[in-house]
Structures are given as C-alpha cells and as structure tokens.
Amino acid sequence: MRRVITYGTFDLLHYGHINLLRRAKQYGDYLIVALSTDEFNWNEKQKKCYFSYEQRKQLLESIRYVDLVIPEECWDQKRSDVKEYHIDTFVMGNDWEGKFDFLSDLCEVVYLPRTPEISTTQIKKELHGE
C-alpha cells in the first residue's frame, strides 16, 4: 500500500482544497492529512481560523479522498510523521515549491499546482469587501 501525506489549515473548505486532496490521493492508496491545530495556526502562522480544529477535522474526514486526519502541531514534525506513518509520497501545493525537498531522502516530494482562481485568503478578502 502506498501512503501519501499532505499538510494544511483547510479553513473555509472550498473546491481548490478538494482538487488538491483528489490529486494527492492519486499518488497512493491511503491519504493522510496533517491538519494545523488552532494553536499552531495562531502561534506560528499568526492565522485565526473561522472554523475550529475539530470542525475542520470533521469536514476533512467526510471527504472520500481522505483516510486519516492527524494534528499538525509544529513545523518540525514532518520528518517524524513521514517515518511514523511510513509515507511514500509527500504532497504540497506548488506555493511551497522547494521548501520540503529536505524530505526527499525519506520519500518522494511532489508539489501540485494550486487551483488558480480560488484561495481562502481571496474568499476572506472578498467577504470583507476588499
């Protein structure tokens, strides 16, 4: 069985997220999503989420492409996650291009193109009339 992992906040879930998850799942049989916790988002990314971690987790768990959701609590856990979950392919959006190449000694690292016309940041700006 080929195992795939991706990371993200997945707040205000939209079709760009679904596209990423669908394409990530095509790299293997089992897709793990490491979901940023509320504390990690606030303390490390200075992001406040609209939905709580538990709400975002519940949404992700209802998506047919997702097999397991785990918490992302710090930037440095990626190497240990890859080892612990026996990951074959690490997938991220191409806005992170090159940032996770340090994992290539443990697994394949793939950067997928983002869905260009949609982003959570864009949605938040439009909702605020910007």
DSSP file with accessible surface (Angstrom, degrees, kcal/mol):
  #  RESIDUE AA STRUCTURE BP1 BP2  ACC     N-H-->O    O-->H-N    N-H-->O    O-->H-N    TCO  KAPPA ALPHA  PHI   PSI    X-CA   Y-CA   Z-CA
    1    1 A M              0   0  145      0, 0.0     2,-0.5     0, 0.0    27,-0.0   0.000 360.0 360.0 360.0 129.9    0.0    0.0    0.0
    2    2 A R        -     0   0  105     86,-0.0    27,-2.6    85,-0.0    28,-1.6  -0.788 360.0-153.2 -91.1 129.7    1.3    3.4   -1.0
    3    3 A R  E     -a   30   0A  62     -2,-0.5    85,-2.7    83,-0.4    86,-2.0  -0.867   9.8-169.7-109.8 137.5    0.9    6.1    1.6
    4    4 A V  E     -ab  31  89A   0     26,-2.9    28,-3.0    -2,-0.4     2,-0.4  -0.924   0.3-167.2-124.2 144.6    0.6    9.8    0.9
    5    5 A I  E     +ab  32  90A   0     84,-2.1    86,-3.0    -2,-0.3     2,-0.3  -0.981   7.3 175.4-132.9 145.7    0.6   12.8    3.3
    6    6 A T  E     -ab  33  91A   0     26,-1.9    28,-3.2    -2,-0.4     2,-0.3  -0.952  15.5-144.7-139.9 161.7   -0.3   16.5    2.9
    7    7 A Y  E     +a   34   0A   7     84,-0.5     2,-0.3    -2,-0.3    28,-0.2  -0.924  31.6 119.9-127.7 150.2   -0.4   19.4    5.3
    8    8 A G  E     -a   35   0A  15     26,-2.0    28,-2.5    -2,-0.3    64,-0.1  -0.957  59.1-109.1 172.3 175.5   -2.6   22.4    5.6
    9    9 A T        -     0   0   13     -2,-0.3    -1,-0.1    26,-0.2    26,-0.0   0.803  36.1-165.9 -91.3 -39.0   -5.1   24.6    7.5
   10   10 A F        +     0   0   10      1,-0.2     3,-0.4    -3,-0.1     2,-0.3   0.869  23.1 164.2  52.2  43.3   -8.1   23.8    5.3
   11   11 A D        +     0   0    5      1,-0.2    -1,-0.2     2,-0.0     3,-0.1  -0.681  64.0  15.5 -88.0 147.7  -10.2   26.7    6.7
   12   12 A L  S    S-     0   0   30     -2,-0.3    -1,-0.2     1,-0.1    -2,-0.1   0.978  97.9-135.2  49.8  59.8  -13.2   27.7    4.7
   13   13 A L        +     0   0   51     -3,-0.4     2,-0.2     3,-0.1    -1,-0.1  -0.140  36.4 168.8 -48.2 130.8  -13.0   24.4    2.8
   14   14 A H    >>  -     0   0   23     -3,-0.1     4,-1.7   104,-0.0     3,-0.8  -0.835  51.1 -85.6-141.5 177.4  -13.5   25.1   -1.0
   15   15 A Y  H 3> S+     0   0  115      1,-0.3     4,-2.6    -2,-0.2     5,-0.2   0.755 121.6  62.5 -65.7 -22.0  -13.2   23.3   -4.3
   16   16 A G  H 3> S+     0   0   11      2,-0.2     4,-2.1     1,-0.2    -1,-0.3   0.917 105.0  47.8 -65.0 -40.2   -9.5   24.2   -4.5
   17   17 A H  H <> S+     0   0   26     -3,-0.8     4,-2.6     2,-0.2    -2,-0.2   0.924 111.3  50.4 -62.5 -44.7   -8.9   22.1   -1.4
   18   18 A I  H  X S+     0   0   51     -4,-1.7     4,-3.0     1,-0.2     5,-0.2   0.916 108.7  52.2 -62.2 -42.3  -10.9   19.3   -2.8
   19   19 A N  H  X S+     0   0   42     -4,-2.6     4,-2.5     2,-0.2     5,-0.2   0.925 110.5  48.3 -58.4 -44.9   -8.9   19.4   -6.1
   20   20 A L  H  X S+     0   0   26     -4,-2.1     4,-2.7     2,-0.2    -2,-0.2   0.942 113.5  46.4 -61.8 -46.5   -5.6   19.2   -4.0
   21   21 A L  H  X S+     0   0    0     -4,-2.6     4,-2.3     2,-0.2    -2,-0.2   0.911 112.6  50.1 -64.9 -41.3   -6.9   16.2   -2.0
   22   22 A R  H  X S+     0   0   82     -4,-3.0     4,-1.1    -5,-0.2    -1,-0.2   0.943 114.5  43.7 -62.0 -45.6   -8.2   14.4   -5.0
   23   23 A R  H  < S+     0   0   46     -4,-2.5     4,-0.3    -5,-0.2     3,-0.3   0.879 112.0  53.4 -70.3 -35.5   -4.9   14.8   -6.9
   24   24 A A  H >< S+     0   0    0     -4,-2.7     3,-1.9    -5,-0.2    -1,-0.2   0.922 104.8  55.2 -62.6 -43.1   -2.9   13.9   -3.8
   25   25 A K  H >< S+     0   0   41     -4,-2.3     3,-1.9     1,-0.3    -1,-0.2   0.813  94.1  69.6 -62.6 -25.9   -4.9   10.7   -3.4
   26   26 A Q  T 3< S+     0   0  137     -4,-1.1    -1,-0.3     1,-0.3    -2,-0.2   0.691  89.7  64.4 -67.0 -15.2   -3.9    9.7   -7.0
   27   27 A Y  T <  S-     0   0   80     -3,-1.9     2,-0.3    -4,-0.3    -1,-0.3   0.480 117.6 -10.7 -85.7  -4.0   -0.3    9.2   -5.7
   28   28 A G    <   -     0   0   15     -3,-1.9   -25,-0.2    -4,-0.2     3,-0.1  -0.936  68.2 -94.6-168.0-165.8   -1.2    6.4   -3.5
   29   29 A D  S    S+     0   0   95    -27,-2.6     2,-0.4    -2,-0.3   -26,-0.2   0.606 103.0  42.7-103.1 -18.9   -3.8    4.2   -1.7
   30   30 A Y  E     -a    3   0A  57    -28,-1.6   -26,-2.9     2,-0.0     2,-0.6  -0.978  67.0-159.9-140.1 118.2   -4.0    5.9    1.6
   31   31 A L  E     -a    4   0A   0     -2,-0.4    36,-2.4    34,-0.3    37,-1.6  -0.898   4.2-168.8-108.0 122.2   -4.1    9.7    2.2
   32   32 A I  E     -ac   5  68A   0    -28,-3.0   -26,-1.9    -2,-0.6     2,-0.6  -0.911   6.1-158.4-104.9 132.1   -3.2   11.3    5.5
   33   33 A V  E     -ac   6  69A   0     35,-2.8    37,-2.5    -2,-0.5     2,-0.8  -0.961   5.7-153.5-111.2 119.7   -4.0   15.0    6.1
   34   34 A A  E     -ac   7  70A   0    -28,-3.2   -26,-2.0    -2,-0.6     2,-0.5  -0.856  20.3-157.0 -90.9 110.0   -1.9   16.7    8.8
   35   35 A L  E     -ac   8  71A   0     35,-3.1    37,-3.1    -2,-0.8   -26,-0.2  -0.800  17.0-117.1 -97.7 123.8   -4.3   19.5    9.8
   36   36 A S  E     - c   0  72A   0    -28,-2.5    37,-0.2    -2,-0.5     2,-0.0  -0.365  30.9-128.9 -59.8 129.0   -2.9   22.6   11.5
   37   37 A T     >  -     0   0   10     35,-2.3     4,-2.7     1,-0.1     5,-0.2  -0.320  20.9-110.4 -73.1 163.1   -4.2   23.0   15.0
   38   38 A D  H  > S+     0   0   55      1,-0.2     4,-2.3     2,-0.2     5,-0.2   0.911 119.8  50.6 -59.8 -41.6   -5.7   26.2   16.2
   39   39 A E  H  > S+     0   0  119      2,-0.2     4,-3.1     1,-0.2     5,-0.4   0.917 110.9  47.5 -65.1 -43.9   -2.7   26.8   18.5
   40   40 A F  H  >>S+     0   0    4     32,-0.2     4,-2.3     1,-0.2     5,-1.0   0.932 111.7  51.3 -62.9 -44.8   -0.2   26.2   15.7
   41   41 A N  H  X5S+     0   0    1     -4,-2.7     6,-2.6     3,-0.2     4,-0.7   0.916 118.7  36.7 -58.5 -43.3   -2.1   28.5   13.3
   42   42 A W  H  X5S+     0   0  148     -4,-2.3     4,-0.9     4,-0.3    -2,-0.2   0.958 122.7  39.7 -77.6 -48.8   -2.1   31.3   15.8
   43   43 A N  H  <5S+     0   0  100     -4,-3.1    -3,-0.2    -5,-0.2    -2,-0.2   0.848 131.4  22.6 -73.0 -35.0    1.3   30.9   17.5
   44   44 A E  H  <5S+     0   0  102     -4,-2.3    -3,-0.2    -5,-0.4    -1,-0.2   0.750 135.4  28.1-104.6 -31.2    3.4   30.1   14.4
   45   45 A K  H  <<S-     0   0   42     -5,-1.0    -3,-0.2    -4,-0.7    -2,-0.1   0.480  90.1-130.9-109.5  -8.4    1.4   31.4   11.4
   46   46 A Q     <  +     0   0  135     -4,-0.9     2,-0.4    -6,-0.3    -4,-0.3   0.876  61.0 141.2  54.1  40.8   -0.5   34.3   13.0
   47   47 A K        -     0   0   92     -6,-2.6     2,-0.5    -9,-0.1    -1,-0.2  -0.944  42.6-156.5-113.8 132.8   -3.7   33.0   11.4
   48   48 A K        -     0   0  160     -2,-0.4     2,-0.2    -3,-0.1     3,-0.1  -0.945  19.8-142.4-106.2 124.7   -7.0   32.9   13.1
   49   49 A C        -     0   0   18     -2,-0.5     4,-0.1     1,-0.1     3,-0.0  -0.584  11.4-144.4 -86.3 149.7   -9.3   30.3   11.6
   50   50 A Y  S    S+     0   0  170     -2,-0.2     2,-0.3     1,-0.1    -1,-0.1   0.921  91.9  45.6 -73.1 -45.3  -13.0   30.7   11.1
   51   51 A F  S    S-     0   0   62      1,-0.1    -1,-0.1    -3,-0.1    -2,-0.1  -0.771  92.5-116.0 -99.8 145.4  -13.6   27.1   11.9
   52   52 A S     >  -     0   0   42     -2,-0.3     4,-2.8     1,-0.1     5,-0.3  -0.217  31.9-102.3 -70.6 166.9  -12.1   25.3   14.9
   53   53 A Y  H  > S+     0   0   25      1,-0.2     4,-3.0     2,-0.2     5,-0.2   0.927 123.4  50.4 -54.5 -48.5   -9.6   22.4   14.5
   54   54 A E  H  > S+     0   0  124      1,-0.2     4,-2.2     2,-0.2    -1,-0.2   0.884 111.5  47.8 -62.7 -38.2  -12.4   19.9   15.4
   55   55 A Q  H  > S+     0   0   91      2,-0.2     4,-2.1     1,-0.2    -1,-0.2   0.925 113.9  46.4 -67.5 -44.3  -14.8   21.4   12.9
   56   56 A R  H  X S+     0   0    1     -4,-2.8     4,-2.5     2,-0.2    -2,-0.2   0.901 112.0  52.0 -64.5 -38.6  -12.1   21.4   10.1
   57   57 A K  H  X S+     0   0   47     -4,-3.0     4,-2.7    -5,-0.3    -2,-0.2   0.929 108.3  50.8 -62.5 -44.6  -11.2   17.8   11.0
   58   58 A Q  H  X S+     0   0  139     -4,-2.2     4,-1.0    -5,-0.2    -1,-0.2   0.913 110.2  49.9 -61.5 -41.7  -14.8   16.7   10.8
   59   59 A L  H >< S+     0   0   64     -4,-2.1     3,-0.8     1,-0.2     4,-0.3   0.944 112.5  46.7 -61.8 -47.3  -15.1   18.3    7.4
   60   60 A L  H >< S+     0   0    1     -4,-2.5     3,-1.7     1,-0.2     6,-0.3   0.897 107.2  56.9 -63.0 -40.3  -11.9   16.6    6.1
   61   61 A E  H 3< S+     0   0   98     -4,-2.7    -1,-0.2     1,-0.3    -2,-0.2   0.740 101.0  58.9 -64.5 -20.6  -13.0   13.3    7.5
   62   62 A S  T << S+     0   0   92     -4,-1.0     2,-0.5    -3,-0.8    -1,-0.3   0.543  84.0  97.8 -86.3  -4.1  -16.1   13.4    5.4
   63   63 A I  S X  S-     0   0   20     -3,-1.7     3,-1.6    -4,-0.3    -3,-0.0  -0.709  73.6-138.5 -89.1 129.5  -14.2   13.7    2.2
   64   64 A R  T 3  S+     0   0  204     -2,-0.5    -1,-0.1     1,-0.3    -4,-0.0   0.715  99.3  58.4 -62.7 -22.3  -13.9   10.4    0.4
   65   65 A Y  T 3  S+     0   0   43     -5,-0.1     2,-0.5   -35,-0.1   -34,-0.3   0.708  91.1  83.5 -78.7 -19.6  -10.2   11.0   -0.6
   66   66 A V    <   +     0   0   13     -3,-1.6   -34,-0.1    -6,-0.3     3,-0.1  -0.745  45.7 172.6 -94.0 126.2   -9.1   11.4    3.0
   67   67 A D        +     0   0   66    -36,-2.4     2,-0.3    -2,-0.5   -35,-0.2   0.745  69.2  10.4-100.2 -30.1   -8.3    8.3    5.0
   68   68 A L  E     -c   32   0A  57    -37,-1.6   -35,-2.8     2,-0.0     2,-0.5  -0.982  56.5-155.9-153.1 138.6   -6.9    9.8    8.2
   69   69 A V  E     +c   33   0A   7     -2,-0.3   -35,-0.2   -37,-0.2   -37,-0.0  -0.979  18.7 177.3-116.6 127.4   -6.6   13.3    9.7
   70   70 A I  E     -c   34   0A  10    -37,-2.5   -35,-3.1    -2,-0.5     2,-0.2  -0.883  33.8 -98.2-123.0 157.9   -3.8   13.9   12.2
   71   71 A P  E     -c   35   0A  50      0, 0.0     2,-0.7     0, 0.0   -35,-0.2  -0.557  20.6-149.0 -79.0 139.3   -2.9   17.2   14.0
   72   72 A E  E     +c   36   0A   4    -37,-3.1   -35,-2.3    -2,-0.2   -32,-0.2  -0.947  28.2 162.9-101.0 114.6    0.0   19.4   12.8
   73   73 A E        +     0   0  131     -2,-0.7     2,-0.3     1,-0.3    -1,-0.1   0.557  58.5  12.7-111.4 -14.5    1.4   21.0   15.9
   74   74 A C    >   -     0   0   55      1,-0.1     3,-1.1   -30,-0.0    -1,-0.3  -0.985  68.6-114.5-159.3 159.0    4.7   22.3   14.8
   75   75 A W  G >  S+     0   0   91     -2,-0.3     3,-0.8     1,-0.2    -1,-0.1   0.822 110.2  57.9 -61.9 -33.5    6.8   23.0   11.6
   76   76 A D  G 3  S+     0   0  146      1,-0.2     4,-0.5     2,-0.1     3,-0.5   0.443  80.3  84.5 -84.2   0.1    9.4   20.3   12.6
   77   77 A Q  G <>  +     0   0   20     -3,-1.1     4,-2.8     1,-0.2    -1,-0.2   0.611  64.2  89.9 -80.8  -6.6    7.1   17.3   12.8
   78   78 A K  H <> S+     0   0    2     -3,-0.8     4,-2.5     1,-0.2    -1,-0.2   0.901  86.1  48.1 -61.8 -44.3    7.2   16.4    9.1
   79   79 A R  H  > S+     0   0   75     -3,-0.5     4,-2.0     1,-0.2    -1,-0.2   0.938 114.8  46.0 -60.8 -44.6   10.2   14.1    9.2
   80   80 A S  H  > S+     0   0   62     -4,-0.5     4,-3.2     1,-0.2     5,-0.2   0.891 111.8  51.9 -68.6 -35.3    8.9   12.2   12.1
   81   81 A D  H  X S+     0   0   10     -4,-2.8     4,-2.7     2,-0.2    -1,-0.2   0.930 107.9  52.0 -63.0 -44.3    5.4   12.0   10.5
   82   82 A V  H  <>S+     0   0    5     -4,-2.5     5,-2.3    -5,-0.2     4,-0.3   0.918 116.4  40.5 -59.6 -41.6    6.9   10.6    7.3
   83   83 A K  H ><5S+     0   0  123     -4,-2.0     3,-1.0    -5,-0.2    -2,-0.2   0.946 116.2  48.2 -71.2 -49.5    8.8    7.9    9.3
   84   84 A E  H 3<5S+     0   0  122     -4,-3.2    -2,-0.2     1,-0.2    -3,-0.2   0.882 119.1  38.0 -61.3 -40.3    6.0    7.1   11.7
   85   85 A Y  T 3<5S-     0   0   54     -4,-2.7    -1,-0.2    -5,-0.2    -2,-0.2   0.337 106.9-122.3 -97.6   8.0    3.3    6.7    9.1
   86   86 A H  T < 5 -     0   0  139     -3,-1.0   -83,-0.4    -4,-0.3     2,-0.2   0.931  40.0-163.8  53.1  54.9    5.6    5.0    6.5
   87   87 A I      < -     0   0    8     -5,-2.3   -83,-0.2    -6,-0.2    -1,-0.2  -0.502  25.8-177.8 -77.6 134.9    4.9    7.7    3.9
   88   88 A D  S    S+     0   0   55    -85,-2.7    20,-2.6     1,-0.3     2,-0.4   0.759  74.4  27.6 -94.9 -36.3    5.8    7.1    0.2
   89   89 A T  E     -bd   4 108A   0    -86,-2.0   -84,-2.1    18,-0.2     2,-0.5  -0.993  60.8-158.6-137.7 129.5    4.8   10.5   -1.2
   90   90 A F  E     -bd   5 109A   0     18,-3.2    20,-3.1    -2,-0.4     2,-0.4  -0.921  20.7-167.1-103.9 122.9    4.7   13.9    0.5
   91   91 A V  E     +bd   6 110A   0    -86,-3.0   -84,-0.5    -2,-0.5     2,-0.3  -0.954  15.3 157.9-121.2 133.3    2.4   16.3   -1.4
   92   92 A M  E     - d   0 111A   9     18,-2.1    20,-2.7    -2,-0.4   -84,-0.1  -0.956  46.0 -88.7-141.7 163.5    2.0   20.1   -1.1
   93   93 A G  E >   - d   0 112A   8     -2,-0.3     3,-2.1    18,-0.2    21,-0.0  -0.347  43.1-111.5 -67.2 153.5    0.7   22.9   -3.2
   94   94 A N  G >  S+     0   0   64     18,-2.7     3,-1.5     1,-0.3    -1,-0.1   0.554 109.4  81.1 -73.1  -2.0    3.3   24.5   -5.5
   95   95 A D  G 3  S+     0   0   88     17,-0.3    -1,-0.3     1,-0.3    -2,-0.0   0.670  95.1  50.4 -70.3 -11.7    3.3   27.7   -3.5
   96   96 A W  G X  S+     0   0   80     -3,-2.1     3,-2.4     2,-0.0     4,-0.4   0.190  83.5 160.1-103.8  12.0    5.6   25.7   -1.2
   97   97 A E  T <   +     0   0  121     -3,-1.5    -3,-0.1     1,-0.3    -4,-0.0  -0.059  70.0   0.6 -43.9 124.7    7.9   24.7   -4.1
   98   98 A G  T >  S+     0   0   37      1,-0.1     3,-1.0     2,-0.0    -1,-0.3   0.159 101.3 105.5  85.1 -17.8   11.3   23.6   -2.8
   99   99 A K  T <  S+     0   0  133     -3,-2.4     3,-0.2     1,-0.2    -2,-0.1   0.722  86.6  36.4 -70.5 -22.3   10.5   24.1    0.9
  100  100 A F  T >  S+     0   0   12     -4,-0.4     3,-2.1     1,-0.1    -1,-0.2   0.201  76.8 112.3-118.2  17.8   10.2   20.4    1.7
  101  101 A D  G X   +     0   0   80     -3,-1.0     3,-2.2     1,-0.3     4,-0.2   0.742  63.8  78.1 -61.5 -21.4   12.9   19.0   -0.6
  102  102 A F  G 3  S+     0   0  108      1,-0.3     3,-0.5    -4,-0.2    -1,-0.3   0.658  87.5  60.0 -63.3 -11.9   14.8   18.1    2.6
  103  103 A L  G X> S+     0   0    0     -3,-2.1     3,-2.5     1,-0.2     4,-1.7   0.520  74.6  96.8 -90.0  -4.9   12.4   15.1    2.9
  104  104 A S  T <4 S+     0   0   81     -3,-2.2    -1,-0.2     1,-0.3    -2,-0.1   0.656  74.1  63.3 -67.1 -12.9   13.4   13.6   -0.4
  105  105 A D  T 34 S+     0   0  111     -3,-0.5    -1,-0.3    -4,-0.2    -2,-0.1   0.661 113.3  35.7 -79.7 -12.9   15.8   11.2    1.3
  106  106 A L  T <4 S-     0   0   59     -3,-2.5     2,-0.3     1,-0.3    -2,-0.2   0.706 130.0 -12.9-106.7 -30.7   12.8    9.6    3.0
  107  107 A C  S  < S-     0   0   14     -4,-1.7    -1,-0.3   -17,-0.0     2,-0.2  -0.967  80.6 -71.7-160.7 171.5   10.1    9.8    0.4
  108  108 A E  E     -d   89   0A  92    -20,-2.6   -18,-3.2    -2,-0.3     2,-0.5  -0.555  44.1-149.9 -72.1 138.3    9.0   11.3   -2.9
  109  109 A V  E     -d   90   0A  28     -2,-0.2     2,-0.4   -20,-0.2   -18,-0.2  -0.964  16.9-177.1-115.9 123.7    8.2   15.0   -2.6
  110  110 A V  E     -d   91   0A  16    -20,-3.1   -18,-2.1    -2,-0.5     2,-0.5  -0.974  15.5-159.8-125.5 134.8    5.6   16.4   -5.0
  111  111 A Y  E     -d   92   0A  31     -2,-0.4   -18,-0.2   -20,-0.2   -17,-0.1  -0.966  16.1-158.1-113.9 117.3    4.4   20.0   -5.5
  112  112 A L  E     -d   93   0A  11    -20,-2.7   -18,-2.7    -2,-0.5   -17,-0.3  -0.743  24.7-104.1 -97.2 142.6    1.0   20.2   -7.2
  113  113 A P        -     0   0   72      0, 0.0     2,-0.1     0, 0.0    -1,-0.1  -0.350  38.8-121.3 -60.8 139.7   -0.3   23.3   -9.0
  114  114 A R        -     0   0  110      1,-0.1     3,-0.1     2,-0.0   -97,-0.1  -0.406  30.3 -97.1 -75.1 158.5   -2.9   25.2   -7.0
  115  115 A T    >   -     0   0   19      1,-0.2     3,-1.4     3,-0.1    -1,-0.1  -0.717  43.7-148.8 -73.7 111.6   -6.4   25.8   -8.4
  116  116 A P  T 3  S+     0   0  120      0, 0.0    -1,-0.2     0, 0.0    -2,-0.0   0.787  82.9  51.9 -65.5 -30.4   -5.6   29.3   -9.6
  117  117 A E  T 3  S+     0   0  104     -3,-0.1     2,-0.4     1,-0.0    -2,-0.0   0.425 105.7  55.8 -91.7   6.0   -8.9   31.1   -9.3
  118  118 A I    <   +     0   0   23     -3,-1.4     2,-0.3  -104,-0.0    -3,-0.1  -0.994  49.3 150.2-142.2 141.0   -9.6   30.2   -5.6
  119  119 A S     >  -     0   0   25     -2,-0.4     4,-2.3     1,-0.1     5,-0.2  -0.954  48.1-120.5-159.2 154.3   -8.0   30.6   -2.3
  120  120 A T  H  > S+     0   0   22     -2,-0.3     4,-2.7     2,-0.2     5,-0.2   0.906 116.1  54.6 -62.8 -40.1   -9.1   31.0    1.3
  121  121 A T  H  > S+     0   0   88      1,-0.2     4,-2.3     2,-0.2    -1,-0.2   0.926 108.6  48.6 -59.0 -44.4   -7.3   34.4    1.5
  122  122 A Q  H  > S+     0   0   63      2,-0.2     4,-2.6     1,-0.2     5,-0.2   0.920 110.5  50.8 -62.3 -44.1   -9.2   35.6   -1.6
  123  123 A I  H  X S+     0   0   40     -4,-2.3     4,-2.5     1,-0.2    -2,-0.2   0.940 110.8  48.6 -59.6 -47.2  -12.5   34.4   -0.1
  124  124 A K  H  X S+     0   0   66     -4,-2.7     4,-1.5     1,-0.2    -1,-0.2   0.915 112.1  49.0 -61.3 -42.2  -11.8   36.3    3.2
  125  125 A K  H  <>S+     0   0  107     -4,-2.3     5,-2.9    -5,-0.2    -1,-0.2   0.929 112.1  47.8 -62.9 -45.7  -10.8   39.5    1.3
  126  126 A E  H ><5S+     0   0  121     -4,-2.6     3,-1.4     1,-0.2    -2,-0.2   0.888 109.0  53.5 -65.3 -37.7  -14.0   39.4   -0.8
  127  127 A L  H 3<5S+     0   0  134     -4,-2.5    -1,-0.2     1,-0.3    -2,-0.2   0.818 109.6  49.4 -65.8 -28.7  -16.2   38.8    2.2
  128  128 A H  T 3<5S-     0   0  142     -4,-1.5    -1,-0.3    -5,-0.2    -2,-0.2   0.326 119.7-112.1 -90.7   5.8  -14.6   41.9    3.8
  129  129 A G  T < 5       0   0   70     -3,-1.4    -3,-0.2     1,-0.2    -2,-0.1   0.741 360.0 360.0  73.2  25.5  -15.2   43.9    0.6
  130  130 A E      <       0   0  161     -5,-2.9    -1,-0.2    -6,-0.2    -2,-0.1  -0.570 360.0 360.0 -92.2 360.0  -11.6   44.3   -0.3
